Each structure stands twice: as structure tokens, then as C-alpha cells.
């Protein structure tokens, strides 16, 4: 968001922008955690089935 647009926000707009930023961060963390778990499960599967 440009600085001029952010400065013109009302309190409700600021609250919504902060909430949106937090939700974006949470979604990013959960996405990375999900892919990490998938990679670990894939490694476990490969180790179990290679032999």
C-alpha cells in the first residue's frame, strides 16, 4: 500500500489492513508448515520402501 494511501486511512481501514497483514502471515506460516510435513512424510516413505 502506498504511503499516501496508508496515511489517508480511517481507524477502521487501519484495523482491516493490520488484520489482513496478520492473516497473510499466518497463512504463509501454515503453508510452509504443511509443505515441511509433506516433505518429511515423503522422506519417511522413501526410507521405508527403498529396502
BELUR-V51733 format. One record per pair of residues at least 6 apart in sequence whose C-alpha atoms are under 7 Angstrom apart, sorted by the first residue. I is the first residue (numbers start at 1). J is the second residue. If there is no record, write none. Layout:
# BELUR-V51733
i = [I/I]
j = [J/J]
This chain:
# BELUR-V51733
none
